Amino acid sequence: VPCTSSPTHEVSLRTTITPVDTPYDAEAVTAFADKACTEGFTAYVGIPYEQSKYYYVHLAPSAESWNKSRDRDVVCLVLLEGQK
């Protein structure tokens, strides 16, 4: 499928939560995702998060996907302020 417009978000990092055999903990998943995305941000953008005009959001496992699908993937996306 041809892309006819510029992307609003770019995948900057994909990583896996470890250890994979732990029970789901929403706070731990969020903390892991925030740390991974912040650290990966500098490598991807080239400057620290705090100095950049860009932001990140992350997609992380829900309790359902963690338990039913053994989902452990975190995807970090970079975007400009004001983009949806």
All heavy atoms as an XYZ file, in Angstrom:
653
protein
N       0.851     -1.173      0.000
C       0.000      0.000      0.000
C       0.893      1.230      0.000
O       1.721      1.385      0.893
C      -0.928      0.010      1.237
C      -1.735      1.272      1.293
C      -1.787     -1.217      1.268
N       0.733      2.126     -0.972
C       1.564      3.323     -1.009
C       1.201      4.296      0.111
O       0.042      4.415      0.500
C       1.273      3.928     -2.377
C       0.009      3.309     -2.835
C      -0.164      2.021     -2.106
N       2.202      4.959      0.620
C       2.002      5.953      1.673
C       1.913      7.323      1.006
O       2.854      7.755      0.344
C       3.161      5.901      2.665
S       2.932      7.003      4.060
N       0.794      8.015      1.188
C       0.589      9.296      0.520
C       0.715     10.487      1.452
O       0.591     11.621      1.016
C      -0.794      9.327     -0.157
O      -1.797      9.116      0.844
C      -0.901      8.251     -1.238
N       0.948     10.253      2.725
C       1.116     11.354      3.660
C       2.243     11.039      4.633
O       2.613      9.892      4.823
C      -0.182     11.622      4.422
O      -0.541     10.505      5.192
N       2.763     12.083      5.244
C       3.841     11.912      6.220
C       3.295     11.272      7.491
O       2.170     11.566      7.908
C       4.458     13.265      6.562
O       5.032     13.834      5.429
N       4.082     10.436      8.136
C       3.609      9.820      9.378
C       3.557     10.837     10.503
O       4.305     11.819     10.512
C       4.654      8.743      9.665
C       5.882      9.228      8.989
C       5.421      9.985      7.773
N       2.672     10.626     11.444
C       2.593     11.491     12.626
C       3.349     10.889     13.800
O       3.729     11.601     14.715
C       1.128     11.725     13.039
O       0.515     10.459     13.292
C       0.371     12.462     11.951
N       3.547      9.582     13.770
C       4.265      8.861     14.816
C       5.290      7.952     14.145
O       5.048      7.450     13.061
C       3.324      7.971     15.629
C       2.256      8.703     16.364
N       1.271      9.436     15.742
C       1.994      8.794     17.680
C       0.467      9.947     16.642
N       0.884      9.571     17.838
N       6.413      7.758     14.817
C       7.429      6.816     14.338
C       7.772      5.853     15.459
O       7.919      6.266     16.607
C       8.694      7.545     13.894
C       8.501      8.394     12.668
C       9.797      9.027     12.188
O      10.882      8.474     12.457
O       9.711     10.082     11.551
N       7.910      4.591     15.121
C       8.344      3.597     16.107
C       9.823      3.836     16.374
O      10.640      3.800     15.459
C       8.104      2.158     15.612
C       8.695      1.148     16.584
C       6.615      1.909     15.393
N      10.139      4.109     17.624
C      11.533      4.383     17.986
C      12.187      3.194     18.681
O      13.414      3.098     18.717
C      11.611      5.615     18.885
O      10.845      5.427     20.065
N      11.383      2.312     19.252
C      11.940      1.179     19.987
C      10.870      0.115     20.163
O       9.706      0.433     20.368
C      12.422      1.626     21.374
C      13.033      0.565     22.281
C      14.420      0.171     21.786
C      13.106      1.049     23.716
N      11.294     -1.127     20.074
C      10.448     -2.257     20.452
C      11.299     -3.131     21.356
O      12.428     -3.480     21.014
C       9.997     -3.039     19.229
C       9.086     -4.175     19.606
C       8.533     -4.884     18.406
N       7.763     -6.025     18.878
C       7.360     -7.002     18.103
N       7.643     -6.981     16.830
N       6.686     -7.995     18.614
N      10.748     -3.480     22.506
C      11.485     -4.273     23.477
C      10.534     -5.239     24.172
O       9.325     -5.145     24.011
C      12.215     -3.358     24.491
O      13.088     -4.141     25.287
C      11.252     -2.586     25.364
N      11.092     -6.147     24.939
C      10.311     -7.160     25.633
C      10.531     -7.047     27.133
O      11.680     -6.918     27.587
C      10.710     -8.569     25.155
O      10.503     -8.639     23.746
C       9.890     -9.646     25.832
N       9.454     -7.106     27.872
C       9.522     -7.062     29.338
C      10.066     -8.399     29.845
O       9.608     -9.462     29.427
C       8.136     -6.794     29.942
C       7.625     -5.426     29.478
C       8.168     -6.898     31.463
C       6.185     -5.155     29.839
N      11.030     -8.326     30.731
C      11.593     -9.526     31.350
C      11.574     -9.351     32.865
O      11.613     -8.222     33.346
C      13.045     -9.761     30.882
O      13.803     -8.602     31.147
C      13.102    -10.086     29.413
N      11.516    -10.413     33.628
C      11.349    -11.798     33.192
C       9.921    -12.033     32.711
O       8.981    -11.397     33.190
C      11.675    -12.619     34.424
C      11.375    -11.720     35.578
C      11.631    -10.309     35.088
N       9.764    -12.951     31.787
C       8.470    -13.175     31.148
C       7.499    -14.000     31.999
O       6.315    -14.040     31.706
C       8.628    -13.840     29.764
C       9.397    -12.940     28.825
C       9.285    -15.201     29.878
N       7.986    -14.638     33.054
C       7.132    -15.526     33.840
C       6.573    -14.883     35.111
O       6.070    -15.576     35.988
C       7.884    -16.806     34.184
C       9.164    -16.551     34.960
O       9.589    -15.381     35.068
O       9.753    -17.521     35.461
N       6.629    -13.568     35.220
C       6.099    -12.902     36.403
C       4.612    -12.581     36.217
O       4.137    -12.444     35.099
C       6.865    -11.588     36.677
O       6.735    -10.740     35.544
C       8.317    -11.854     36.967
N       3.873    -12.449     37.311
C       2.466    -12.065     37.220
C       2.343    -10.621     36.699
O       3.246     -9.798     36.879
C       1.949    -12.153     38.653
C       2.984    -12.880     39.429
C       4.268    -12.746     38.692
N       1.215    -10.310     36.083
C       0.982     -8.962     35.565
C       0.926     -7.955     36.706
O       0.271     -8.180     37.720
C      -0.329     -8.915     34.776
C      -0.609     -7.548     34.200
C       0.053     -7.125     33.058
C      -1.508     -6.686     34.799
C      -0.183     -5.873     32.523
C      -1.758     -5.443     34.270
C      -1.093     -5.031     33.136
O      -1.326     -3.781     32.613
N       1.605     -6.840     36.519
C       1.611     -5.740     37.483
C       1.609     -4.452     36.669
O       2.615     -4.093     36.057
C       2.865     -5.838     38.362
C       2.984     -4.709     39.372
O       2.411     -3.617     39.163
O       3.681     -4.916     40.379
N       0.476     -3.762     36.628
C       0.318     -2.571     35.786
C       1.369     -1.504     36.081
O       1.926     -0.901     35.153
C      -1.082     -1.994     35.951
N       1.660     -1.266     37.342
C       2.662     -0.252     37.698
C       4.050     -0.648     37.213
O       4.803      0.189     36.714
C       2.670     -0.007     39.203
C       1.447      0.742     39.685
C       1.500      1.051     41.170
O       2.593      1.025     41.761
O       0.419      1.308     41.736
N       4.390     -1.917     37.342
C       5.702     -2.391     36.889
C       5.816     -2.323     35.365
O       6.864     -1.963     34.829
C       5.954     -3.814     37.381
N       4.739     -2.666     34.667
C       4.741     -2.590     33.199
C       4.933     -1.141     32.755
O       5.755     -0.853     31.879
C       3.439     -3.193     32.613
C       3.283     -2.846     31.143
C       3.423     -4.701     32.817
N       4.208     -0.217     33.367
C       4.332      1.200     33.016
C       5.731      1.716     33.329
O       6.325      2.437     32.527
C       3.274      2.036     33.749
O       1.978      1.588     33.330
C       3.413      3.517     33.455
N       6.279      1.356     34.475
C       7.628      1.798     34.846
C       8.664      1.262     33.854
O       9.567      1.991     33.431
C       7.966      1.350     36.266
N       8.523     -0.009     33.483
C       9.445     -0.600     32.508
C       9.340      0.135     31.174
O      10.353      0.494     30.567
C       9.133     -2.082     32.310
C      10.014     -2.740     31.286
C      11.185     -3.366     31.664
C       9.684     -2.719     29.937
C      12.016     -3.966     30.713
C      10.499     -3.305     28.981
C      11.664     -3.930     29.372
N       8.111      0.363     30.706
C       7.900      1.020     29.417
C       8.441      2.445     29.432
O       9.112      2.875     28.483
C       6.422      1.007     29.061
N       8.180      3.186     30.491
C       8.688      4.561     30.586
C      10.210      4.599     30.568
O      10.811      5.423     29.868
C       8.164      5.258     31.848
C       6.732      5.721     31.713
O       6.261      5.918     30.574
O       6.075      5.903     32.755
N      10.833      3.719     31.318
C      12.303      3.688     31.361
C      12.880      3.309     30.002
O      13.797      3.963     29.497
C      12.768      2.699     32.430
C      14.282      2.654     32.627
C      14.633      1.734     33.790
C      16.078      1.805     34.183
N      17.007      1.214     33.290
N      12.332      2.269     29.390
C      12.833      1.825     28.083
C      12.641      2.904     27.025
O      13.547      3.174     26.228
C      12.123      0.536     27.670
N      11.473      3.536     27.017
C      11.194      4.554     26.000
C      12.046      5.809     26.200
O      12.507      6.408     25.231
C       9.715      4.908     25.984
S       8.653      3.582     25.370
N      12.257      6.196     27.439
C      13.094      7.368     27.710
C      14.537      7.099     27.291
O      15.170      7.943     26.648
C      13.032      7.755     29.203
O      11.680      8.051     29.540
C      13.892      8.968     29.494
N      15.060      5.936     27.635
C      16.431      5.596     27.255
C      16.559      5.427     25.739
O      17.540      5.878     25.139
C      16.876      4.331     27.980
C      17.070      4.540     29.462
C      17.375      3.266     30.225
O      17.387      2.166     29.620
O      17.597      3.367     31.445
N      15.590      4.805     25.117
C      15.619      4.612     23.674
C      15.416      5.898     22.901
O      15.877      6.043     21.761
N      14.743      6.860     23.514
C      14.455      8.139     22.881
C      15.743      8.853     22.483
O      15.888      9.320     21.350
C      13.644      9.013     23.841
C      13.191     10.316     23.260
C      11.948     10.420     22.664
C      13.997     11.444     23.315
C      11.519     11.622     22.127
C      13.585     12.642     22.786
C      12.347     12.733     22.185
N      16.683      8.953     23.405
C      17.943      9.643     23.139
C      18.695      8.993     21.987
O      19.202      9.694     21.102
C      18.828      9.680     24.400
O      18.100     10.345     25.434
C      20.127     10.417     24.150
N      18.727      7.692     21.964
C      19.415      6.987     20.878
C      18.725      7.236     19.539
O      19.386      7.387     18.514
C      19.468      5.493     21.181
N      17.407      7.315     19.540
C      16.655      7.476     18.296
C      16.664      8.922     17.795
O      16.899      9.179     16.627
C      15.216      6.999     18.509
C      14.405      6.988     17.246
C      14.537      5.954     16.325
C      13.508      8.004     16.960
C      13.807      5.942     15.157
C      12.762      7.998     15.799
C      12.909      6.963     14.898
O      12.179      6.954     13.741
N      16.407      9.873     18.702
C      16.278     11.287     18.318
C      17.637     11.984     18.269
O      17.837     12.894     17.478
C      15.302     12.016     19.274
C      15.217     13.500     18.986
C      13.913     11.383     19.192
N      18.551     11.560     19.126
C      19.887     12.139     19.122
C      20.133     13.156     20.214
O      21.254     13.635     20.383
N      19.095     13.509     20.965
C      19.245     14.407     22.117
C      18.348     13.883     23.238
O      17.396     13.159     22.986
C      18.882     15.882     21.783
C      17.440     15.986     21.265
C      19.852     16.485     20.799
C      16.980     17.418     21.031
N      18.641     14.265     24.489
C      17.826     13.789     25.605
C      16.371     14.237     25.485
O      16.064     15.296     24.935
C      18.491     14.419     26.835
C      19.889     14.695     26.407
C      19.796     15.036     24.950
N      15.492     13.439     26.027
C      14.060     13.702     25.985
C      13.718     15.103     26.496
O      12.922     15.821     25.891
C      13.327     12.632     26.802
C      11.839     12.816     26.857
C      11.061     12.566     25.732
C      11.199     13.242     28.018
C       9.684     12.737     25.759
C       9.830     13.409     28.059
C       9.080     13.164     26.931
O       7.716     13.332     26.968
N      14.328     15.497     27.595
C      14.020     16.775     28.229
C      14.381     17.966     27.349
O      13.866     19.062     27.542
C      14.750     16.898     29.572
C      14.353     15.864     30.596
C      15.021     14.501     30.363
O      16.017     14.400     29.606
O      14.514     13.516     30.925
N      15.275     17.797     26.381
C      15.721     18.890     25.515
C      15.039     18.875     24.148
O      15.295     19.746     23.325
C      17.232     18.798     25.315
C      18.022     18.946     26.587
C      19.511     18.675     26.364
O      19.971     18.522     25.249
N      20.250     18.612     27.459
N      14.184     17.932     23.915
C      13.619     17.734     22.589
C      12.233     18.359     22.448
O      11.502     18.513     23.419
C      13.514     16.230     22.306
O      12.923     16.005     21.056
N      11.879     18.675     21.210
C      10.520     19.142     20.909
C       9.581     17.954     20.673
O       8.391     18.133     20.504
C      10.521     20.056     19.687
C      10.911     19.376     18.393
C      10.891     20.354     17.237
C      11.286     19.654     15.932
N      11.257     20.576     14.804
N      10.137     16.752     20.686
C       9.356     15.547     20.460
C       8.927     14.918     21.781
O       9.522     15.169     22.824
C      10.156     14.521     19.654
C      10.463     14.987     18.263
C      11.695     15.543     17.955
C       9.513     14.893     17.259
C      11.974     15.988     16.675
C       9.790     15.339     15.972
C      11.015     15.885     15.686
O      11.288     16.332     14.427
N       7.910     14.107     21.698
C       7.381     13.374     22.839
C       7.368     11.892     22.501
O       7.536     11.520     21.346
C       5.945     13.824     23.157
C       5.888     15.232     23.664
C       5.845     16.306     22.778
C       5.889     15.498     25.019
C       5.806     17.610     23.238
C       5.841     16.799     25.494
C       5.806     17.849     24.590
O       5.770     19.126     25.051
N       7.141     11.064     23.501
C       6.945      9.645     23.220
C       5.675      9.168     23.891
O       5.209      9.741     24.881
C       8.144      8.786     23.655
C       8.247      8.557     25.148
C       7.511      7.553     25.771
C       9.079      9.330     25.936
C       7.589      7.347     27.129
C       9.176      9.126     27.297
C       8.429      8.136     27.884
O       8.500      7.929     29.233
N       5.116      8.141     23.327
C       4.034      7.382     23.943
C       4.429      5.918     23.814
O       5.269      5.571     22.980
C       2.655      7.627     23.282
C       2.200      9.053     23.485
C       2.670      7.273     21.816
N       3.852      5.088     24.643
C       4.175      3.669     24.522
C       2.907      2.839     24.472
O       1.857      3.218     24.994
C       5.098      3.188     25.645
C       4.557      3.350     27.022
N       3.560      2.557     27.544
C       4.879      4.219     27.999
C       3.310      2.924     28.788
N       4.085      3.934     29.085
N       3.033      1.711     23.805
C       2.007      0.676     23.781
C       2.572     -0.474     24.582
O       3.682     -0.941     24.306
C       1.720      0.246     22.341
C       1.362      1.368     21.368
C       1.249      0.818     19.957
C       0.074      2.046     21.786
N       1.835     -0.895     25.587
C       2.325     -1.938     26.486
C       1.216     -2.954     26.728
O       0.036     -2.671     26.498
C       2.784     -1.313     27.806
N       1.577     -4.126     27.220
C       0.577     -5.173     27.456
C      -0.488     -4.753     28.468
O      -0.197     -4.075     29.454
C       1.389     -6.330     28.017
C       2.794     -6.062     27.632
C       2.925     -4.580     27.550
N      -1.697     -5.176     28.203
C      -2.786     -5.049     29.175
C      -2.788     -6.326     30.020
O      -2.120     -7.308     29.681
C      -4.127     -4.912     28.452
O      -4.414     -6.106     27.741
N      -3.569     -6.329     31.073
C      -3.675     -7.542     31.893
C      -4.202     -8.704     31.052
O      -3.719     -9.834     31.156
C      -4.583     -7.292     33.091
N      -5.155     -8.412     30.188
C      -5.728     -9.463     29.347
C      -4.709    -10.032     28.364
O      -4.552    -11.239     28.248
C      -6.939     -8.940     28.584
C      -7.614    -10.001     27.751
C      -8.876     -9.510     27.057
O      -9.254     -8.337     27.244
O      -9.466    -10.311     26.330
N      -3.993     -9.144     27.658
C      -3.013     -9.650     26.681
C      -1.834    -10.334     27.374
O      -1.260    -11.275     26.848
C      -2.534     -8.535     25.749
O      -1.718     -7.597     26.428
N      -1.479     -9.871     28.553
C      -0.397    -10.493     29.339
C      -0.767    -11.925     29.704
O       0.029    -12.848     29.539
C      -0.172     -9.673     30.604
C       0.954    -10.108     31.481
C       0.937    -11.112     32.413
C       2.263     -9.551     31.527
N       2.148    -11.205     33.046
C       2.991    -10.247     32.522
C       2.894     -8.519     30.853
C       4.300     -9.949     32.838
C       4.211     -8.217     31.176
C       4.902     -8.931     32.144
N      -1.989    -12.096     30.193
C      -2.421    -13.404     30.688
C      -2.878    -14.359     29.590
O      -2.577    -15.545     29.643
C      -3.524    -13.235     31.729
C      -3.015    -12.560     32.990
O      -1.916    -12.837     33.454
N      -3.797    -11.643     33.518
N      -3.581    -13.851     28.594
C      -4.131    -14.734     27.558
C      -3.159    -14.991     26.418
O      -3.118    -16.084     25.875
C      -5.427    -14.152     27.000
C      -6.576    -14.227     27.970
C      -7.860    -13.770     27.330
C      -9.016    -13.895     28.317
N     -10.272    -13.423     27.712
N      -2.394    -13.972     26.035
C      -1.531    -14.098     24.853
C      -0.047    -14.127     25.199
O       0.790    -14.169     24.304
C      -1.791    -12.936     23.895
O      -3.141    -12.881     23.541
N       0.267    -14.015     26.479
C       1.660    -13.938     26.940
C       2.391    -12.776     26.275
O       3.565    -12.844     25.939
C       2.386    -15.266     26.739
C       1.759    -16.402     27.533
C       2.581    -17.647     27.656
N       3.978    -17.478     28.022
C       4.434    -17.277     29.270
N       3.591    -17.205     30.259
N       5.726    -17.160     29.497
N       1.670    -11.681     26.078
C       2.214    -10.469     25.470
C       3.167     -9.798     26.443
O       2.799     -9.511     27.580
C       1.056     -9.520     25.124
C       1.503     -8.218     24.502
O       2.663     -8.107     24.055
O       0.663     -7.297     24.439
N       4.389     -9.568     26.004
C       5.394     -8.893     26.830
C       6.061     -7.748     26.056
O       7.051     -7.184     26.496
C       6.485     -9.874     27.289
C       5.977    -11.096     28.071
C       5.297    -10.707     29.364
N       4.982    -11.841     30.201
C       3.826    -12.491     30.228
N       2.853    -12.131     29.401
N       3.619    -13.495     31.047
N       5.512     -7.399     24.884
C       6.139     -6.397     24.026
C       5.731     -4.973     24.392
O       4.570     -4.705     24.686
C       5.768     -6.635     22.558
C       6.370     -7.907     22.008
O       7.391     -8.365     22.555
O       5.820     -8.441     21.037
N       6.713     -4.098     24.354
C       6.499     -2.662     24.520
C       6.967     -1.995     23.235
O       8.059     -2.280     22.748
C       7.296     -2.099     25.724
C       7.252     -0.581     25.764
C       6.773     -2.698     27.028
N       6.120     -1.121     22.688
C       6.469     -0.362     21.489
C       6.444      1.108     21.864
O       5.455      1.612     22.420
C       5.469     -0.640     20.344
C       5.805      0.196     19.121
C       5.452     -2.126     19.989
N       7.542      1.808     21.562
C       7.659      3.231     21.837
C       7.487      4.005     20.549
O       8.086      3.650     19.530
C       9.029      3.551     22.441
S       9.438      2.548     23.888
N       6.685      5.056     20.602
C       6.422      5.891     19.435
C       6.851      7.320     19.736
O       6.593      7.840     20.815
C       4.923      5.890     19.106
C       4.314      4.523     18.869
C       2.794      4.603     18.933
C       4.757      3.973     17.537
N       7.475      7.969     18.771
C       7.896      9.367     18.890
C       6.953     10.210     18.053
O       6.587      9.835     16.936
C       9.361      9.542     18.417
C       9.738     11.011     18.358
C      10.295      8.793     19.346
N       6.560     11.375     18.577
C       5.674     12.281     17.876
C       5.953     13.719     18.257
O       6.607     13.986     19.268
C       4.212     11.943     18.183
C       3.772     12.116     19.633
C       2.303     12.508     19.682
C       4.003     10.853     20.430
N       5.466     14.654     17.444
C       5.562     16.070     17.765
C       4.412     16.461     18.691
O       3.326     15.883     18.613
C       5.480     16.924     16.509
C       6.749     17.106     15.726
C       6.465     17.809     14.405
C       7.786     17.891     16.514
N       4.643     17.469     19.519
C       3.590     17.965     20.389
C       2.370     18.373     19.564
O       2.504     18.951     18.491
C       4.084     19.182     21.175
C       3.058     19.788     22.087
C       3.564     21.006     22.829
O       4.600     21.553     22.464
O       2.873     21.407     23.774
N       1.202     18.032     20.055
C      -0.038     18.412     19.387
C      -0.534     17.418     18.359
O      -1.609     17.571     17.830
N       0.242     16.379     18.061
C      -0.208     15.360     17.121
C      -0.979     14.288     17.863
O      -0.698     13.996     19.006
C       0.974     14.736     16.375
C       1.654     15.708     15.460
C       2.798     15.057     14.708
O       3.397     14.107     15.187
N       3.089     15.567     13.546
N      -1.942     13.736     17.188
C      -2.754     12.680     17.802
C      -2.420     11.356     17.208
O      -2.020     11.236     16.121
C      -4.228     12.978     17.606
C      -4.646     14.247     18.328
C      -6.108     14.498     18.109
C      -6.510     15.782     18.804
N      -7.895     16.085     18.664
